[in-house]
Amino acid sequence: MCPALESGKPLSPKQLTIDLRDHLNIKTPYLINDSLKQNNAPLLLGEVINDETLWSCTTCGACEEECPVMIEYVNKIVSLRRGLVLMENRYPKELSKAFKSLETQSNPWGFGSNTRGDWAKDLNIKVWDKYNPTEYLYFVGCNGSFDDRGKKIAISVVNSLKSAGVDFSILGKDEGCTGDPARRAGNEYLFDMLASKNAELFKEKSVVKIVTHCPHCFNSLKNEYAEFGVELDVIHHSELLEHLIKEGKTIGEQKNSGNIVYHDSCYLGRHNEVYDAPRTVAARSSESGKVLDVEASRERGTCCGAGGVRFLMEETGTRMSHQRIDQLLESNPDTIAVSCPFCVLMLEDGLKAKNLQDKVKVRDISELANEL
């Protein structure tokens, strides 16, 4: 079930566990008895476990979902990456620029942090005011703020929320990266710096309720920020849109997008168990009134290849996004509905590689309701 292994990468979750076990068995006598002289056992990082093995992981969690004895893999891999980055100073060259950009500009691509709110300058969106707060803070994220494709999704989210009369505002240039890319890449020091800054900002501005369309921001804010002393009520835009639909609110003009197949984001689905909400929203635009599912869906969905900071790294061999596209095309869709901006980018790349970009469209669920 591992998408990395399936695409020919040198990562077998089973073999990783066996190698860790065997190495620990070799080292155990020396760990429990300080008087014993260390033997010439191979180093864990770089010898027992190759660097490329660790960097192949998307942290999607498919291995943990399938494991019959509930072995955890993702946290081990991220911890081993932490050893490479913080102790060995060894990581893919693409991450050097990303780490520097995250540290200086609070986004992985090096765009000026003062331009973070420029995407919204003509949209008449409120900027968060602690003395006159809105119900929700819309946390846009790096992709929605800087990536051209991501901006379209952010605008569609805004249009949907406005159509339904949701009271929301944004932080604009004060927003910073959640730190998720840094933590998944093993740079815990950088994650701590970014998350601490955001947490202090949330406390200073009395932010409590947050809506975000990026599952990676959603996961980090919802599950990891409590350790920084801030309690947040975080909701993904698919959950909020579903709630608005059930209340009878208008989130946009329904239109026919033909047969729609839904692709589960790993960090929205497996990591946070949100499966039904995005399907409910997408079904409004389906010709049949429901979305299609392929065999690899929901908790057994296949990763697009972007997770675990893989979206910042080059990929050799078969691309994971291409093998996911092959699975989704089995349902003969007109539209692939997605709830993650990184999945959108990866799946659009897969369609372009097969010259199908004019036949099949990839759309965030907000775009199905309020596309530009």
Residue pairs with C-beta under 8 A, 6 or more apart in sequence:
1 62
1 63
1 65
1 66
1 300
2 11
2 12
2 13
2 62
2 63
3 58
3 60
3 62
3 302
3 303
3 305
3 320
3 323
3 324
4 11
4 56
4 57
4 58
4 320
5 11
5 12
5 13
6 320
6 323
7 305
7 317
7 318
7 319
7 320
7 323
8 317
8 318
9 52
9 56
9 317
10 50
10 52
10 53
10 56
11 53
11 54
11 56
11 57
13 63
13 67
13 73
16 49
16 53
16 73
16 76
16 77
17 71
17 73
19 48
19 49
20 44
20 48
20 49
20 76
22 48
23 41
23 42
23 44
23 48
26 39
26 41
27 41
29 36
30 36
30 38
30 39
30 41
42 48
44 80
44 83
45 51
45 80
45 83
45 84
45 88
46 88
46 90
49 80
51 84
51 90
54 77
54 80
54 81
54 84
55 81
55 91
55 92
55 313
57 74
57 77
57 308
58 266
58 303
58 305
58 306
58 307
58 308
58 310
58 320
59 74
59 77
59 78
59 184
59 266
59 307
59 308
60 266
60 270
60 303
60 307
60 308
61 74
61 266
61 270
61 271
62 266
62 270
62 300
62 301
62 302
62 303
63 73
63 74
64 70
64 71
64 72
64 73
64 74
65 270
65 299
65 300
66 300
67 73
77 308
78 183
78 184
78 186
78 308
79 186
80 186
81 91
81 184
81 185
81 186
82 186
82 187
82 188
83 186
84 90
84 91
84 186
85 91
85 185
85 186
85 187
86 186
86 187
86 188
86 189
91 185
91 186
92 313
92 314
94 312
94 313
94 314
95 185
95 187
95 309
95 312
95 313
97 110
98 108
98 109
98 181
98 185
98 309
98 312
99 182
99 185
99 187
99 190
100 110
101 107
101 108
101 109
101 110
102 108
102 177
102 179
102 181
102 182
102 190
102 194
103 190
103 193
105 111
105 112
105 113
106 113
106 116
106 142
106 176
106 177
106 194
106 197
107 113
107 116
107 142
107 145
107 146
107 177
108 142
108 177
108 181
108 312
109 142
109 146
109 147
111 145
111 146
113 173
113 176
114 173
115 146
115 173
116 145
116 146
116 172
116 173
116 175
117 127
117 145
117 170
117 171
117 172
117 173
117 175
119 140
119 144
119 145
119 146
119 151
119 154
119 155
120 140
120 154
120 158
120 170
120 172
123 155
123 158
125 138
125 158
125 168
125 169
125 170
126 134
126 168
126 169
126 170
127 169
127 170
127 171
127 172
128 134
128 137
128 169
128 170
128 171
128 174
128 205
128 207
129 169
130 204
130 205
130 206
133 169
133 205
133 206
133 207
134 167
134 168
134 169
135 166
135 167
135 168
135 209
136 161
136 166
136 167
136 168
136 169
136 209
136 210
136 211
136 235
136 240
137 168
137 169
137 170
137 171
137 207
137 209
137 210
137 211
138 157
138 158
138 161
138 168
138 169
138 170
138 210
138 211
138 212
139 170
139 171
139 175
139 178
139 210
139 211
139 212
139 217
139 221
140 154
140 170
140 175
140 212
140 213
141 150
141 177
141 178
141 212
141 213
141 214
141 216
141 217
141 341
142 177
143 150
143 153
143 214
143 341
143 342
144 150
144 151
144 153
144 154
144 157
144 213
144 214
144 341
145 151
145 154
145 175
147 341
147 345
149 341
149 344
149 345
149 348
150 341
150 344
150 345
152 367
152 372
153 213
153 341
153 344
153 364
153 366
153 367
154 213
155 372
156 364
156 366
156 367
156 369
156 370
156 371
156 372
157 213
157 237
157 364
157 366
159 252
159 366
159 370
160 237
160 241
160 251
160 252
160 366
160 369
160 370
161 168
161 211
161 240
161 251
163 249
163 250
163 251
163 252
163 369
163 370
164 241
164 244
164 249
164 250
164 251
165 249
166 240
166 244
168 211
171 201
171 205
174 201
176 194
176 197
176 198
176 201
177 194
178 194
178 195
178 198
178 216
178 217
178 220
178 221
178 225
179 190
179 191
179 192
179 193
179 194
179 195
179 198
179 220
180 191
180 216
180 217
180 219
180 220
181 216
181 309
181 312
182 188
182 190
182 191
182 194
183 191
183 220
183 224
184 307
184 308
184 309
185 308
185 309
185 312
195 220
195 224
195 225
195 228
196 228
198 225
198 228
199 225
199 228
199 229
199 230
201 207
202 225
202 230
202 232
203 229
203 230
207 232
208 231
208 232
208 233
209 232
209 233
209 235
210 221
210 232
210 233
210 234
210 235
211 234
211 235
211 236
211 237
211 240
212 218
212 221
212 234
212 236
212 237
213 236
213 237
213 339
213 341
213 364
213 366
214 340
214 341
214 342
215 236
215 265
215 266
215 267
215 268
215 271
215 272
215 339
215 340
216 267
216 307
216 340
216 342
218 234
218 236
218 267
218 268
218 272
219 267
219 268
219 271
219 272
221 232
221 234
222 232
222 234
222 272
223 272
225 232
226 232
236 268
236 272
236 274
236 277
236 339
237 339
237 365
237 366
238 268
238 274
238 277
238 278
238 281
238 339
238 365
239 274
239 277
241 251
241 277
241 281
241 365
241 366
241 369
242 276
242 277
242 278
242 280
242 281
244 251
245 251
245 280
245 281
245 284
251 281
251 369
251 370
252 369
252 370
253 369
253 370
254 284
254 285
254 369
255 285
255 368
256 285
256 287
257 285
257 286
257 287
257 334
257 335
257 361
257 363
257 368
258 286
258 287
258 333
258 334
258 335
259 286
259 287
259 288
259 292
259 331
259 332
259 333
259 334
259 335
260 282
260 283
260 285
260 286
260 287
260 291
260 292
260 333
260 334
260 335
260 336
260 337
260 368
261 291
261 292
261 293
261 294
261 328
261 331
261 333
261 335
261 336
261 337
262 278
262 279
262 282
262 291
262 292
262 293
262 297
262 336
262 337
262 338
263 301
263 304
263 324
263 328
263 336
263 337
263 338
263 343
263 347
264 270
264 275
264 297
264 298
264 301
265 304
265 338
265 339
265 340
265 343
266 301
266 303
266 307
267 307
267 340
268 274
268 278
268 339
268 340
269 275
269 298
269 299
269 301
270 299
270 301
275 298
275 299
278 337
278 339
278 365
279 291
281 365
281 366
281 368
281 369
282 291
282 337
282 365
282 368
283 289
283 290
283 291
284 368
284 369
285 335
285 368
285 369
287 334
291 337
292 331
292 333
293 331
294 327
294 328
294 330
294 331
295 327
295 330
296 302
296 327
302 320
302 323
302 324
302 327
303 320
303 324
304 320
304 321
304 324
304 340
304 342
304 343
304 346
304 347
305 311
305 315
305 319
305 320
305 321
305 324
305 346
306 321
306 340
306 342
306 343
306 345
306 346
307 342
310 320
311 342
311 345
311 346
319 349
319 350
319 353
320 346
321 346
321 347
321 349
321 350
322 350
322 353
322 354
324 346
324 347
324 350
325 347
325 350
325 351
325 353
325 354
328 336
328 347
329 356
329 360
333 360
334 360
334 361
335 360
335 361
335 362
335 363
335 368
336 347
336 360
336 361
336 362
336 363
337 363
337 364
337 365
337 368
338 344
338 347
338 362
338 363
338 364
338 365
339 364
339 365
340 364
341 364
344 362
344 363
344 364
347 362
348 357
348 362
351 357
351 360
351 362
363 371
